[in-house]
C-alpha cells in the first residue's frame, strides 16, 4: 500500500509539474511587451518564442528548479538538452531567469549574474538586432564570463565590472583552485546543439558569456513556420557536427567540468 501511494504521488508530481517547454500565450506576450522585452519591429513575433524550464546546479552545489530561458520555439528542444546536460555535468549557474525580471535591462541581468536568452535589443553599441532579439543567443554566468570592450587607448572595459577578476581564462593555474562556471568548459556542448558561434572567439569586443547561431541562419529561421524552422535548424546542426565544427573545441571542452562541491 505504501509503495502504491508513493507511486501515485510521484505520478501526480510528474503531471502537475510545469512543462519543460511552453509556447508563450497572449498573457505572457503582454508581460514581455509591458517589460520592454519585445517591441514593434522585432525580428521575430512573440508567438515564435517559447519558455524552456529546467533545473540546474547552483554555485552552492544544490539543485535549483526555477531555471527558465526564452528562446525561439524552433530551438527549444536542443536548448533544453543543453541545460539538462549542464545539470548532469554539475556545471553551475548562478541563476537563470527570463529577462522580463530585469525589464529588458541587459546590464542589470549581467550584474545579477543571470543566464538569459531572448531580449529584443540591438547589438551592444547599436546597429543590427542582436541574435538575442531572434531568441537564438544565450548568455551564461556573465560574472565568470564577462563581456569585454576596448576603448581607443586599448583599455579594457568589463561588463559586469566585477568580471575583471576572470580576465585570466586559465583554469589550471599552479597553486590555485579551479573556478567553476567558465564558458570554456561547455563550448563543445553548445556547438553540438547548433550554437556554433562563441563570443570568446572574437577579437574585439570579446564576449565570453555569449553563444549564438550564425546570423544568416537566424534570418532564415525567423521567416519560417515553427516546424520548418525546427527541421532546418536540425539539418544545419547535424551538418555542422558531421563537418567537425564541434571537434576543434576538444581542447577547450573535454567533457570535464570544474564542479562546485555537493551540499550535504
N, C-alpha and C positions, 0 to 999 in steps of 0.2 A: 504493500500500500504506500509506504513512504517513497519507494522507488518510482511508483506511478505518479505520485504527487510532484516529485522533483522533475520528472519528465514533462508533465503538463505545465509546470512553472517555467521551465526552460523554453518550451514552445510558445508560451504566452509572451515571454520577453522577446523572443525572436520576431513574432508577428507584430508586436506593438512598437518595436524599435523604429527609429527614423530610417527611411530608405537610404541606401548608400549613395544613390544618385537621384536627384529630384529636379524635374523641369521647373522653371520659375513661373509661378502663376501670376495673375494680374496684381494681386496684393503685394507680392514680392517685388514685382517690377515697379509698382508705385513707390515702395520704400526706397529702392535704388535711385529712382528719379528724385525723390524728395531729399535724399542724402547727397545728390550731385554726383553719383557714381556713374550714371548713364545719362546722356543728353541727346537732344535732337541732333541728327547728323553723325551719330556714332557709326563706325564701320560695320557693326552687327546690330540686329534687333534684340530686344530683351528676350523674346521667345526663342532665340537661338542659343541661349545660355542655360546652364544647369548648375545646381549646387551639388558638390561632391562632399560627402560627410565621411569621416574616418576617425579612427583612434590613433594616437601617436605616443611615443615615449618622450617625456619631458627631460629637461636637464636635471631634474630632481630624481630621475630614474624610475618614476612612476608612469603608468599608462593613463592617458587622459582621453576621454571620449567625446570631446567637444570640438574636434577639428572640422573645419568647413572651408571650402575654397570654391569660388565661382569660376567656371571656365566655359568655353564653347561646348555645347552639348555633344557635338560630334567627337570630342576627345575625352569625354567624361570617364569612360571605362579605362583607357590606359592611364589617365591621371589617378584614378582610384588604385590601380595596380601599383603605380609608383609609391603612393603613400602606404599601401599595405606592405610593400617590400621594405620601406624605411622603418616601419614598426617592427617587422621581423628581424631586421638587422640591428634594431635598437639605436638607429641613427636619431639623435634627439632634435626636437623642435621646441622652441621656447613657447610659441603659441601659433594657432592658425585660425584666423577669423576673417570673415568677409570684410572687404574694405569699407563696406557700409558702416561698420562700427567706428570708423575714423572719418566719416563723411567725405570719403574720396581723397583724403589728405595723405599723400604718399609719405611725406616727411614724418607725420605722426605715426603712421603704421611702422615705418622703419625704426623710429625712436622706441617703439614698444616691442621691437624685435619680433615682428609679426610676419609669418609666412602668408603670402597672398597671391591672388591671381588677377581676375578681371578688374579693370579700372579704366574708364573712358577718359583717357588723358593723352596729351601729345608726348613725344619723346622728350626726355629731360633736356631743357634748353630750347624747346619749341620745335615747330616743323611738323613732320608727318605724325600720324597717330602711332602711339606706342603699340607694340604687339600685345600689351595688356588690354588695350582697347578692343582687341579681337577675342579676348579670352584665351589667348594662345601663348601666354607667358606666365611664368611662375617665379616668384622671388622667395628664397628660403633663408631664414635666420640672418636678417640684414646686419646684425651686430657682428657676428662671426664672419660675415661675407659682405663687406661694405662696398658701396659704390664710390669710385674714386675719380674725381675730375681734376684737371690740371689748369692752373691759371697761366697767364702769358709768361710769367717768370719761372714756370715749371713747378710751382708749389702745389703739392697735393692737397685736395680738399676731400675729406671723408664724410660720407653720409651713411649711417648716422655718425656724428663726430667721434663717439666712443669706439667706433670700429677701427680707429687708427691703431689700436693695440694689436690688431690682427693683420697689420701690414706685412709682417713676415709670415709667408704662407707655408713654411716648412712645419711638418708635424713630427719630425724625427730629430728634434734638436737635442744635443747631448745634455744630460742632466736636467731636462725639463719634461714635465708630464705632457702627454698628448692632449690636444684640445678638441673635444667632440663638436660636431655640428658644422664642420667646414665643408664647403661645396665640393672640393676636390675628391672627397670620398664617394660622391654619387654622380659624377659627370657621365660615366658609362651607363648607369641606370637610366638617367633621363634620355640619353641618346637612344638607347634600346627601345624606348617607348615613344620615340618620334620627336623629342625635344632636342634637336641636334645642335642648336646654337647656344653656346655658353658665353656669357659676358666676361668670364675670366680669360678668354682668348683674345679679347680686344686690346688694342694698344692705348687708345685714349678716346673716351673715358674707359675705365675698367669697371666691370660690374659683376663681382664675384657671386652675388646672390641670384643672378638672373639666368633663367633658362627659357628658350622660346623655340618655335618653329621658324623657318625662314619666311621672309615677307612675301615672296611670290606665292608660296603655298598658302599662306594665311589669306591672301586676297582671293585665291581660287576657292578656298573653303567657305569664305563668307558669302559667296554668290550661290552656293548650292543648298538644296534641301538637306535636312539633317542626315538622312540615310545615305545619300550620295556623298555628302562630305565625310561621313564616317568611313565609307568604303575607300574614298580617295586617300584619306589620312592613313588607313591601314596599308594600302598598297605602297604608299611612299615610305612608311615605316619599315615594311618588310624589304623593300628595295634598298633602303639605306643600310639595313643590317646585312643584307647579302653582299653589298659593296664594301663592307668592312668599315662603315662610317663610325661604328661603335668600338672597333677593335683598337684604334690608335689611342684610346683613352686608358688602356690597360695599366700604364704606369701611374696614372692618376688614381684609378679606382680598381683595385684588385678584389673587390667584394668584401674587404675587411674594413671595419669602421672603428674609430676611436669612440668607445661607448661610455655613457655615464654609468655610475655604479647603480646596481639594483637596490630599490628600497626594501626594507625588511617587512 
